[in-house]
Amino acid sequence: MGSSTCMADCLEVACCLSKEDSSMPGNALIVVIKELLRRDWQVQIRYIGRVSDTLADRLTSMGRGQPLGETTSDVPPIQVMEMLQHDPQHSDAVD
């Protein structure tokens, strides 16, 4: 059995997914996610505020207005590289 941590930047969604009952009845996405959570694996739901996760916030901002679909790249976007270079925890990974 595998395990994973799911991080959400929306406190309401993180709470909803952590509870057995749903405070968002009828929300199709919540229903599908909860079905995945009931599979034979361990998942921990954690709330991470946008202020604490500036990289995720930057990636979200970059994706706004883009067409839906998957985008791949051989190198990280320059905005991401700049953030990583200024992050003492990850700066050695981008040299």
MMTF fields as JSON, N, C-alpha, C and O atoms, coordinates in Angstrom:
{
  "mmtfVersion": "1.0.0",
  "mmtfProducer": "UNKNOWN",
  "numBonds": 379,
  "numAtoms": 380,
  "numGroups": 95,
  "numChains": 1,
  "numModels": 1,
  "chainsPerModel": [1],
  "groupsPerChain": [95],
  "chainIdList": ["A"],
  "bondAtomList": [4, 2, 8, 6, 12, 10, 16, 14, 20, 18, 24, 22, 28, 26, 32, 30, 36, 34, 40, 38, 44, 42, 48, 46, 52, 50, 56, 54, 60, 58, 64, 62, 68, 66, 72, 70, 76, 74, 80, 78, 84, 82, 88, 86, 92, 90, 96, 94, 100, 98, 104, 102, 108, 106, 112, 110, 116, 114, 120, 118, 124, 122, 128, 126, 132, 130, 136, 134, 140, 138, 144, 142, 148, 146, 152, 150, 156, 154, 160, 158, 164, 162, 168, 166, 172, 170, 176, 174, 180, 178, 184, 182, 188, 186, 192, 190, 196, 194, 200, 198, 204, 202, 208, 206, 212, 210, 216, 214, 220, 218, 224, 222, 228, 226, 232, 230, 236, 234, 240, 238, 244, 242, 248, 246, 252, 250, 256, 254, 260, 258, 264, 262, 268, 266, 272, 270, 276, 274, 280, 278, 284, 282, 288, 286, 292, 290, 296, 294, 300, 298, 304, 302, 308, 306, 312, 310, 316, 314, 320, 318, 324, 322, 328, 326, 332, 330, 336, 334, 340, 338, 344, 342, 348, 346, 352, 350, 356, 354, 360, 358, 364, 362, 368, 366, 372, 370, 376, 374],
  "bondOrderList": [1, 1, 1, 1, 1, 1, 1, 1, 1, 1, 1, 1, 1, 1, 1, 1, 1, 1, 1, 1, 1, 1, 1, 1, 1, 1, 1, 1, 1, 1, 1, 1, 1, 1, 1, 1, 1, 1, 1, 1, 1, 1, 1, 1, 1, 1, 1, 1, 1, 1, 1, 1, 1, 1, 1, 1, 1, 1, 1, 1, 1, 1, 1, 1, 1, 1, 1, 1, 1, 1, 1, 1, 1, 1, 1, 1, 1, 1, 1, 1, 1, 1, 1, 1, 1, 1, 1, 1, 1, 1, 1, 1, 1, 1],
  "groupList": [{"groupName": "MET", "atomNameList": ["N", "CA", "C", "O"], "elementList": ["N", "C", "C", "O"], "formalChargeList": [0, 0, 0, 0], "bondAtomList": [1, 0, 2, 1, 3, 2], "bondOrderList": [1, 1, 2], "singleLetterCode": "M", "chemCompType": "L-PEPTIDE LINKING"}, {"groupName": "GLY", "atomNameList": ["N", "CA", "C", "O"], "elementList": ["N", "C", "C", "O"], "formalChargeList": [0, 0, 0, 0], "bondAtomList": [1, 0, 2, 1, 3, 2], "bondOrderList": [1, 1, 2], "singleLetterCode": "G", "chemCompType": "PEPTIDE LINKING"}, {"groupName": "SER", "atomNameList": ["N", "CA", "C", "O"], "elementList": ["N", "C", "C", "O"], "formalChargeList": [0, 0, 0, 0], "bondAtomList": [1, 0, 2, 1, 3, 2], "bondOrderList": [1, 1, 2], "singleLetterCode": "S", "chemCompType": "L-PEPTIDE LINKING"}, {"groupName": "THR", "atomNameList": ["N", "CA", "C", "O"], "elementList": ["N", "C", "C", "O"], "formalChargeList": [0, 0, 0, 0], "bondAtomList": [1, 0, 2, 1, 3, 2], "bondOrderList": [1, 1, 2], "singleLetterCode": "T", "chemCompType": "L-PEPTIDE LINKING"}, {"groupName": "CYS", "atomNameList": ["N", "CA", "C", "O"], "elementList": ["N", "C", "C", "O"], "formalChargeList": [0, 0, 0, 0], "bondAtomList": [1, 0, 2, 1, 3, 2], "bondOrderList": [1, 1, 2], "singleLetterCode": "C", "chemCompType": "L-PEPTIDE LINKING"}, {"groupName": "ALA", "atomNameList": ["N", "CA", "C", "O"], "elementList": ["N", "C", "C", "O"], "formalChargeList": [0, 0, 0, 0], "bondAtomList": [1, 0, 2, 1, 3, 2], "bondOrderList": [1, 1, 2], "singleLetterCode": "A", "chemCompType": "L-PEPTIDE LINKING"}, {"groupName": "ASP", "atomNameList": ["N", "CA", "C", "O"], "elementList": ["N", "C", "C", "O"], "formalChargeList": [0, 0, 0, 0], "bondAtomList": [1, 0, 2, 1, 3, 2], "bondOrderList": [1, 1, 2], "singleLetterCode": "D", "chemCompType": "L-PEPTIDE LINKING"}, {"groupName": "LEU", "atomNameList": ["N", "CA", "C", "O"], "elementList": ["N", "C", "C", "O"], "formalChargeList": [0, 0, 0, 0], "bondAtomList": [1, 0, 2, 1, 3, 2], "bondOrderList": [1, 1, 2], "singleLetterCode": "L", "chemCompType": "L-PEPTIDE LINKING"}, {"groupName": "GLU", "atomNameList": ["N", "CA", "C", "O"], "elementList": ["N", "C", "C", "O"], "formalChargeList": [0, 0, 0, 0], "bondAtomList": [1, 0, 2, 1, 3, 2], "bondOrderList": [1, 1, 2], "singleLetterCode": "E", "chemCompType": "L-PEPTIDE LINKING"}, {"groupName": "VAL", "atomNameList": ["N", "CA", "C", "O"], "elementList": ["N", "C", "C", "O"], "formalChargeList": [0, 0, 0, 0], "bondAtomList": [1, 0, 2, 1, 3, 2], "bondOrderList": [1, 1, 2], "singleLetterCode": "V", "chemCompType": "L-PEPTIDE LINKING"}, {"groupName": "LYS", "atomNameList": ["N", "CA", "C", "O"], "elementList": ["N", "C", "C", "O"], "formalChargeList": [0, 0, 0, 0], "bondAtomList": [1, 0, 2, 1, 3, 2], "bondOrderList": [1, 1, 2], "singleLetterCode": "K", "chemCompType": "L-PEPTIDE LINKING"}, {"groupName": "PRO", "atomNameList": ["N", "CA", "C", "O"], "elementList": ["N", "C", "C", "O"], "formalChargeList": [0, 0, 0, 0], "bondAtomList": [1, 0, 2, 1, 3, 2], "bondOrderList": [1, 1, 2], "singleLetterCode": "P", "chemCompType": "L-PEPTIDE LINKING"}, {"groupName": "ASN", "atomNameList": ["N", "CA", "C", "O"], "elementList": ["N", "C", "C", "O"], "formalChargeList": [0, 0, 0, 0], "bondAtomList": [1, 0, 2, 1, 3, 2], "bondOrderList": [1, 1, 2], "singleLetterCode": "N", "chemCompType": "L-PEPTIDE LINKING"}, {"groupName": "ILE", "atomNameList": ["N", "CA", "C", "O"], "elementList": ["N", "C", "C", "O"], "formalChargeList": [0, 0, 0, 0], "bondAtomList": [1, 0, 2, 1, 3, 2], "bondOrderList": [1, 1, 2], "singleLetterCode": "I", "chemCompType": "L-PEPTIDE LINKING"}, {"groupName": "ARG", "atomNameList": ["N", "CA", "C", "O"], "elementList": ["N", "C", "C", "O"], "formalChargeList": [0, 0, 0, 0], "bondAtomList": [1, 0, 2, 1, 3, 2], "bondOrderList": [1, 1, 2], "singleLetterCode": "R", "chemCompType": "L-PEPTIDE LINKING"}, {"groupName": "TRP", "atomNameList": ["N", "CA", "C", "O"], "elementList": ["N", "C", "C", "O"], "formalChargeList": [0, 0, 0, 0], "bondAtomList": [1, 0, 2, 1, 3, 2], "bondOrderList": [1, 1, 2], "singleLetterCode": "W", "chemCompType": "L-PEPTIDE LINKING"}, {"groupName": "GLN", "atomNameList": ["N", "CA", "C", "O"], "elementList": ["N", "C", "C", "O"], "formalChargeList": [0, 0, 0, 0], "bondAtomList": [1, 0, 2, 1, 3, 2], "bondOrderList": [1, 1, 2], "singleLetterCode": "Q", "chemCompType": "L-PEPTIDE LINKING"}, {"groupName": "TYR", "atomNameList": ["N", "CA", "C", "O"], "elementList": ["N", "C", "C", "O"], "formalChargeList": [0, 0, 0, 0], "bondAtomList": [1, 0, 2, 1, 3, 2], "bondOrderList": [1, 1, 2], "singleLetterCode": "Y", "chemCompType": "L-PEPTIDE LINKING"}, {"groupName": "HIS", "atomNameList": ["N", "CA", "C", "O"], "elementList": ["N", "C", "C", "O"], "formalChargeList": [0, 0, 0, 0], "bondAtomList": [1, 0, 2, 1, 3, 2], "bondOrderList": [1, 1, 2], "singleLetterCode": "H", "chemCompType": "L-PEPTIDE LINKING"}],
  "groupTypeList": [0, 1, 2, 2, 3, 4, 0, 5, 6, 4, 7, 8, 9, 5, 4, 4, 7, 2, 10, 8, 6, 2, 2, 0, 11, 1, 12, 5, 7, 13, 9, 9, 13, 10, 8, 7, 7, 14, 14, 6, 15, 16, 9, 16, 13, 14, 17, 13, 1, 14, 9, 2, 6, 3, 7, 5, 6, 14, 7, 3, 2, 0, 1, 14, 1, 16, 11, 7, 1, 8, 3, 3, 2, 6, 9, 11, 11, 13, 16, 9, 0, 8, 0, 7, 16, 18, 6, 11, 16, 18, 2, 6, 5, 9, 6],
  "groupIdList": [1, 2, 3, 4, 5, 6, 7, 8, 9, 10, 11, 12, 13, 14, 15, 16, 17, 18, 19, 20, 21, 22, 23, 24, 25, 26, 27, 28, 29, 30, 31, 32, 33, 34, 35, 36, 37, 38, 39, 40, 41, 42, 43, 44, 45, 46, 47, 48, 49, 50, 51, 52, 53, 54, 55, 56, 57, 58, 59, 60, 61, 62, 63, 64, 65, 66, 67, 68, 69, 70, 71, 72, 73, 74, 75, 76, 77, 78, 79, 80, 81, 82, 83, 84, 85, 86, 87, 88, 89, 90, 91, 92, 93, 94, 95],
  "secStructList": [7, 7, 3, 3, 3, 3, 3, 3, 1, 7, 2, 2, 2, 2, 2, 2, 2, 2, 1, 1, 1, 7, 1, 1, 6, 6, 7, 2, 2, 2, 2, 2, 2, 2, 2, 2, 2, 6, 1, 1, 1, 3, 3, 3, 3, 3, 3, 7, 7, 6, 6, 6, 7, 2, 2, 2, 2, 2, 2, 2, 2, 2, 2, 6, 6, 1, 7, 1, 1, 7, 7, 7, 7, 1, 1, 7, 7, 2, 2, 2, 2, 2, 2, 2, 2, 6, 7, 6, 6, 6, 4, 4, 4, 7, 7],
  "xCoordList": [0.854, 0.0, 0.896, 1.815, 0.643, 1.407, 0.837, -0.251, 1.585, 1.084, 1.474, 2.45, 0.701, 0.934, 0.39, -0.467, 0.89, 0.37, -0.23, 0.423, -1.449, -2.139, -2.201, -2.739, -1.65, -1.656, -2.652, -2.695, -3.439, -4.447, -4.261, -3.936, -4.465, -4.343, -5.699, -5.796, -6.734, -8.079, -8.48, -8.706, -8.568, -8.859, -10.191, -10.303, -11.196, -12.515, -12.43, -13.036, -11.685, -11.54, -10.735, -11.106, -9.634, -8.819, -9.66, -9.563, -10.47, -11.34, -12.386, -12.644, -12.975, -14.006, -13.44, -14.092, -12.232, -11.62, -11.173, -11.1, -10.876, -10.409, -11.548, -11.315, -12.76, -13.926, -14.633, -14.57, -15.302, -16.063, -17.313, -17.674, -17.975, -19.145, -18.689, -17.558, -19.542, -19.153, -19.89, -21.119, -19.124, -19.76, -20.034, -20.566, -19.664, -19.91, -20.705, -20.208, -21.927, -22.691, -22.963, -23.26, -22.856, -23.137, -21.965, -22.078, -20.849, -19.679, -19.005, -18.448, -19.054, -18.57, -17.082, -16.663, -16.293, -14.86, -14.564, -13.716, -15.258, -15.075, -15.474, -14.796, -16.557, -17.011, -15.945, -15.647, -15.372, -14.345, -13.092, -12.515, -12.673, -11.482, -11.715, -10.831, -12.89, -13.179, -13.199, -12.793, -13.664, -13.614, -12.162, -11.848, -11.279, -9.854, -9.253, -8.437, -9.653, -9.129, -9.535, -8.832, -10.662, -11.138, -10.428, -10.679, -9.555, -8.825, -7.821, -7.628, -7.19, -6.284, -4.917, -3.927, -4.866, -3.63, -3.868, -5.012, -2.821, -2.935, -2.652, -1.654, -3.541, -3.367, -3.567, -4.527, -2.651, -2.763, -3.122, -2.442, -4.18, -4.609, -4.034, -4.239, -3.311, -2.727, -3.09, -3.1, -3.386, -3.634, -2.313, -1.651, -1.941, -0.757, -1.234, -1.659, -1.167, -1.629, -0.763, 0.425, -1.333, -0.605, 0.608, 1.628, 0.503, 1.624, 2.827, 3.972, 2.568, 3.646, 4.19, 5.287, 3.458, 3.885, 3.923, 3.084, 4.898, 4.969, 5.245, 4.834, 5.931, 6.197, 4.895, 4.657, 4.061, 2.775, 1.913, 1.217, 1.967, 1.207, 1.686, 0.876, 3.002, 3.572, 3.153, 2.767, 3.228, 2.846, 1.368, 0.992, 0.534, -0.897, -1.115, -1.894, -0.427, -0.563, -0.117, -0.735, 0.957, 1.456, 0.46, 0.404, -0.33, -1.275, -2.586, -3.322, -2.882, -4.144, -4.17, -3.198, -5.279, -5.443, -4.86, -5.028, -4.177, -3.619, -4.686, -5.589, -4.591, -5.569, -5.411, -4.313, -6.53, -6.483, -5.647, -5.611, -4.986, -4.167, -2.864, -2.648, -2.019, -0.73, 0.367, 0.417, 1.238, 2.386, 3.643, 3.757, 4.573, 5.845, 6.978, 6.853, 8.087, 9.234, 10.501, 10.499, 11.578, 12.858, 13.54, 14.353, 13.216, 13.793, 12.659, 11.648, 12.82, 11.782, 11.649, 12.625, 10.461, 10.287, 11.231, 11.571, 11.647, 12.599, 12.09, 12.875, 10.77, 10.209, 10.425, 10.674, 10.328, 10.526, 12.004, 12.346, 12.871, 14.314, 14.744, 15.537, 14.224, 14.582, 14.154, 14.904, 12.964, 12.486, 13.337, 13.682, 13.676, 14.48, 15.884, 16.45, 16.449, 17.794, 17.834, 18.877, 16.712, 16.66, 16.144, 15.994, 15.872, 15.385, 16.558, 17.078, 16.99, 18.173, 18.021, 19.015, 16.794, 16.565, 16.789, 17.152, 16.581, 16.668, 17.734, 17.896, 18.461, 19.384, 20.479, 20.934, 20.914, 21.956, 21.44, 22.238, 20.121, 19.549, 19.515, 19.326, 19.693, 19.577, 20.893, 20.916, 21.982, 23.284, 23.836, 24.924],
  "yCoordList": [-1.171, 0.0, 1.229, 1.324, 2.168, 3.394, 4.474, 4.334, 5.55, 6.685, 7.966, 8.003, 9.01, 10.272, 11.402, 11.187, 12.606, 13.791, 14.691, 15.004, 15.1, 16.008, 17.366, 17.489, 18.384, 19.723, 20.593, 20.588, 21.327, 22.203, 23.608, 23.787, 24.605, 25.986, 26.593, 27.794, 25.786, 26.234, 25.496, 24.287, 26.217, 25.604, 24.86, 23.777, 25.428, 24.787, 23.431, 22.463, 23.35, 22.085, 21.091, 19.921, 21.543, 20.649, 20.061, 18.866, 20.864, 20.379, 19.413, 18.372, 19.749, 18.898, 17.524, 16.507, 17.487, 16.216, 15.406, 14.18, 16.069, 15.383, 14.753, 13.865, 15.194, 14.679, 13.621, 13.622, 12.725, 11.683, 12.272, 11.888, 13.199, 13.836, 14.987, 15.455, 15.436, 16.478, 17.777, 17.806, 18.85, 20.158, 20.803, 21.91, 20.094, 20.579, 19.52, 18.979, 19.218, 18.161, 18.509, 19.654, 17.512, 17.709, 18.217, 18.325, 18.532, 18.995, 17.781, 16.945, 17.68, 16.496, 16.245, 15.097, 17.297, 17.13, 16.571, 15.692, 17.077, 16.572, 15.105, 14.313, 14.734, 13.34, 12.431, 11.372, 12.833, 12.024, 11.923, 10.844, 13.03, 13.002, 12.084, 11.307, 12.163, 11.301, 9.826, 8.967, 9.522, 8.14, 7.672, 6.541, 8.536, 8.193, 7.996, 7.097, 8.826, 8.726, 7.43, 6.971, 6.826, 5.591, 4.346, 3.245, 4.498, 3.342, 2.828, 3.432, 1.716, 1.034, 1.712, 1.156, 2.906, 3.627, 4.66, 4.956, 5.189, 6.197, 7.562, 7.756, 8.5, 9.865, 10.814, 10.694, 11.75, 12.786, 14.084, 14.486, 14.746, 16.037, 17.134, 17.121, 18.087, 19.194, 20.513, 20.634, 21.489, 22.843, 23.606, 23.689, 24.157, 25.001, 26.322, 26.363, 27.382, 28.684, 29.22, 28.907, 30.011, 30.575, 31.387, 31.4, 32.063, 32.865, 31.964, 32.372, 30.748, 29.815, 29.076, 28.521, 29.058, 28.292, 29.214, 29.116, 30.102, 31.111, 30.496, 31.056, 29.356, 28.714, 28.214, 28.433, 27.551, 27.084, 28.27, 28.208, 29.349, 30.54, 31.114, 31.524, 31.143, 31.661, 30.783, 31.298, 29.463, 28.551, 28.709, 28.673, 28.884, 29.099, 30.38, 30.403, 31.444, 32.725, 32.606, 33.185, 31.854, 31.686, 30.928, 31.138, 30.041, 29.229, 29.919, 29.484, 30.999, 31.709, 32.238, 32.823, 32.025, 32.532, 31.619, 31.876, 30.559, 29.613, 28.592, 28.316, 28.029, 27.007, 25.768, 25.456, 25.065, 23.843, 22.794, 22.746, 21.969, 20.906, 20.784, 21.44, 19.947, 19.7, 20.468, 20.514, 21.066, 21.779, 21.163, 21.023, 20.8, 20.263, 21.14, 21.838, 21.088, 21.901, 21.172, 20.439, 21.366, 20.759, 21.51, 20.935, 22.776, 23.581, 24.327, 24.649, 24.6, 25.354, 26.767, 27.326, 27.349, 28.745, 29.645, 29.328, 30.746, 31.658, 32.153, 32.323, 32.385, 32.849, 31.817, 32.172, 30.537, 29.46, 29.357, 29.207, 29.437, 29.371, 30.487, 30.259, 31.69, 32.818, 32.557, 32.843, 32.02, 31.734, 30.656, 30.774, 29.615, 28.532, 29.005, 28.569, 29.887, 30.386, 31.231, 31.33, 31.836, 32.66, 31.892, 32.466, 30.61, 29.756, 28.963, 28.08, 29.258, 28.577, 27.06, 26.337, 26.572, 25.131, 24.436, 23.26, 25.134, 24.512, 25.108, 24.648, 26.105, 26.811, 25.903, 26.139, 24.883, 23.988, 23.089, 22.532, 22.937, 22.075, 22.749, 22.068, 24.058, 24.764, 25.333, 26.034, 25.06, 25.573, 24.772, 25.07],
  "zCoordList": [0.0, 0.0, 0.0, 0.814, -0.899, -1.003, -0.115, 0.444, 0.008, 0.775, 0.056, -0.693, 0.295, -0.366, 0.49, 1.348, 0.252, 0.908, -0.156, -1.152, 0.047, -0.868, -0.182, 0.918, -0.834, -0.251, -0.997, -2.228, -0.258, -0.841, -0.3, 0.874, -1.149, -0.681, -0.364, -0.112, -0.375, -0.016, 1.261, 1.237, 2.36, 3.651, 3.63, 4.204, 2.975, 2.918, 2.226, 2.686, 1.128, 0.405, 1.237, 1.327, 1.848, 2.678, 3.809, 4.086, 4.455, 5.533, 4.995, 5.6, 3.884, 3.271, 2.92, 3.156, 2.357, 1.971, 3.182, 3.11, 4.286, 5.483, 6.269, 7.09, 6.033, 6.761, 5.931, 4.702, 6.628, 5.926, 5.279, 4.166, 5.968, 5.37, 4.488, 4.613, 3.615, 2.675, 2.971, 3.043, 3.141, 3.316, 1.957, 1.88, 0.886, -0.471, -1.24, -2.228, -0.803, -1.464, -2.932, -3.272, -3.77, -5.181, -5.991, -7.212, -5.368, -6.098, -6.724, -6.014, -8.052, -8.761, -8.521, -8.373, -8.482, -8.278, -6.885, -6.737, -5.871, -4.505, -4.433, -3.779, -5.091, -5.1, -5.709, -5.157, -6.834, -7.501, -6.635, -6.504, -6.05, -5.192, -3.997, -3.636, -3.38, -2.238, -2.645, -1.862, -3.856, -4.341, -4.445, -4.077, -4.944, -5.025, -3.631, -3.428, -2.681, -1.324, -0.635, 0.266, -1.039, -0.419, -0.947, -0.457, -1.926, -2.46, -1.437, -0.382, -1.756, -0.832, -0.784, -1.26, -0.21, 0.004, 1.097, 1.44, 1.624, 2.662, 2.061, 1.366, 2.336, 1.851, 3.024, 3.785, 3.155, 4.172, 3.472, 2.528, 3.921, 3.371, 4.262, 5.476, 3.662, 4.416, 3.755, 2.53, 4.587, 4.1, 4.12, 5.154, 2.986, 2.859, 2.259, 1.104, 3.026, 2.546, 1.419, 1.35, 0.55, -0.586, -0.151, -0.84, 0.989, 1.473, 1.758, 1.563, 2.215, 2.556, 1.344, 1.405, 0.266, -0.908, -2.124, -3.02, -2.142, -3.201, -4.567, -5.584, -4.611, -5.9, -6.528, -7.716, -5.746, -6.266, -6.693, -7.706, -5.914, -6.263, -7.595, -8.425, -7.795, -9.045, -10.228, -11.278, -10.06, -11.143, -11.496, -12.667, -10.467, -10.705, -11.495, -12.448, -11.1, -11.805, -13.259, -14.152, -13.494, -14.86, -15.734, -16.946, -15.111, -15.879, -16.198, -17.083, -15.476, -15.735, -17.163, -17.642, -17.823, -19.179, -20.249, -21.441, -19.834, -20.803, -21.188, -20.399, -22.392, -22.769, -21.886, -21.426, -21.655, -20.857, -21.577, -22.806, -20.802, -21.368, -20.61, -19.591, -21.119, -20.483, -21.191, -22.42, -20.408, -20.958, -20.375, -19.157, -21.216, -20.735, -21.237, -22.244, -20.508, -20.856, -20.439, -19.45, -21.182, -20.821, -19.682, -18.959, -19.522, -18.446, -17.739, -18.363, -16.458, -15.743, -16.3, -16.8, -16.22, -16.631, -15.83, -14.69, -16.413, -15.788, -14.432, -13.499, -14.322, -13.048, -11.948, -10.796, -12.305, -11.335, -10.968, -9.795, -11.961, -11.701, -10.757, -9.843, -10.974, -10.107, -8.668, -7.734, -8.489, -7.142, -6.483, -5.308, -7.219, -6.655, -6.304, -5.301, -7.113, -6.837, -5.568, -4.922, -5.21, -4.004, -2.797, -1.719, -2.961, -1.881, -1.319, -2.0, -0.085, 0.459, 0.529, 0.46, 0.664, 0.759, -0.587, -0.609, -1.711, -3.03, -3.93, -5.06, -3.479, -4.359, -4.928, -6.047, -4.2, -4.716, -5.839, -6.592, -5.963, -7.002, -8.367, -9.375, -8.43, -9.717, -10.198, -11.21, -9.518, -9.96, -11.122, -11.615]
}
